[in-house]
Structure formats: C-alpha cells, structure tokens
Amino acid sequence: MAAALLGARRFGVRAAAVAACLPLLASLVGSLEWILLSGLAPAPLIGLLAAIQVERGRRYGEILLAASLPGALLALFLLFGLRGESWERGELVAGVAASLREVAANAQLPETEQLEQLVELTLRLLPGMAYVSLLLVAVLGYRVAEALGGRLGLPVPPASPMRSWRMYEMSIWALIIALAGLLVDDGLMRDLAINTVLVLGLLYAVQGLALVRHLMWRIGAQRFLEVLVYALLAFTSGLSLMFLALLGLGDTWFDWRRIGHRKDEPPPDDGRPDQEIDT
C-alpha cells in the first residue's frame, strides 16, 4: 500500500494505476480463498486511492475514508457471494470443515459439529472482518508512507496522533440503525446488521483506546505504566473490547477530550513536551 502511494506521488496517479490494479485483477482469476485470506491483492489499490485524495488536498480522515472503499466492496462481495447454497460458500465450508476434522482427529476432539458451527459463524462475520482488515492495511500503510515519504522527498499529509482520533459523530446513528436491524428475522438484512455492528463496535473500541492513550498523555504517564495498562487490556481482551467500545461511545456523546469535529487536529497544547510517540 505504501509503495503504491509513494509510487503514485513520484510518477503520477495515471502511471501507477495499471500496476496498482494488476494484483487485484490477478487474484480474481484465481481461487476465492486467495481473495479471502490475503490482503496483498487490494493493498496497491488502497494506496492508489489514497494518492488520489492526497493530490486533491484532502485531510487524513478523508484520505482513509476513500482508501477504505476496496474493503467496503470486498465486504459486500462476501455478504452476497457467501449466502445460501452458492458454490463459493460450499467450496469454502467444505475445505475448512475438512481441515477441522483432521485437527479434531489428531487432537482426539469429539466436538466436530461445534467446530463446524464456528466455521458457519466465521463465514457470517467474514464481511465485517474483511473490511476491518483492509482498513488496518490502509492505516498501517499510510504510516509507513508518511515515514518514508519525508526521507524520499514525497511528503503526504500528516496522520492524526492516535490520542486525538475520533469517529464521525453521525456514525452513532448507523450503529443505532444496525442494532435495530438485529431484530429482523434471519436473512440478508440481519447479516448486514451483524457485520455493521461488528465493524462499528471495533471502531468505537479503537476510539476508546484513543481516549485511554489521551489520558496517559495528559497525566504524563511513564512508559512502564502505559505498557502495564495496554498489557492489562490485552489479557482481558473480551471484557476490554466491550469496555473500550463503551468508552468510545461515551466520548462520542460527551466529547471528553474537547476536540469535537477537529478529528485531524491534536488536543490543545498545555505547554509541556509530548511524552509519547504516537503510532
């Protein structure tokens, strides 16, 4: 993703467009598993879309929003392509189920049916997970491009510090609508609602983590205390995800960091040096 972004900045978007689209086109010719299990194919296209937004003078949040388009398209493809008795779904379920049977046999586990149910649940959540994965590719790739671009004389707009990251305020209504969609009977709309809740829940958890990072920055916490807090969150991942998501939702309503719509600006400087390097 970073190579495509910097290549487009160096040689122009048109010159980099063909090279950026080739991996995705090649993956469409291959098996479905390549598209599902690899983020390499759409990564150059993500970088190309980011470069287009950089040329247009967009800010960091707008750049990421445009760069997440391949993830949204892949999620929709999976949502419709893996429904019912489609050959893609049958082929994927058969392959994964066969692997699980072999693992269960070697480990002498009798719960094969439960493992197959887990496969079904994973397939149901796969569109949301695919979108989040490609969004992560966009975020990390942009950070790499920002770091390398300064050295190569190809600067890109600076990324927002993690501690000042915030969801768009209107996203809360999308979450409310998705939660209401969970009441719908089993079907396409329910699957769409489940994956929307998954994506927005994880993004609000990231906002909650940004709030924790902001607090650590505000109090000037030492590095070992930060590591201890993050380790505690990692070891209690199930509870901490829910806790961080609730923190993110609370920050959306009450704006505890007082940054409002200024999502691409850091919090007001209080006159003391920054205590961390945001990634």
Secondary structure, DSSP 4 states (H G I P E B T S, - for coil): -HHHHHHHHHH-HHHHHHHHHHHHHHHHHS-HHHHHH-STTTHHHHHHHHHHHHHTT--HHHHHHHHTHHHHHHHHHHHHHTSTT-HHHHHHHHHHHHHHHHHHHHTT---HHHHHHHHHHHHHHHHHHHHHHHHHHHHHHHHHHHHHHHHHT---PPPPPGGG----TTHHHHHHHHHHHTTSPSSHHHHHHHHHHHHHHHHHHHHHHHHHHHHHHHHT--HHHHHHHHHHHHHTHHHHHHHHHHHHHHHHHH-TTS-TT-TTSPPPP-SS-------
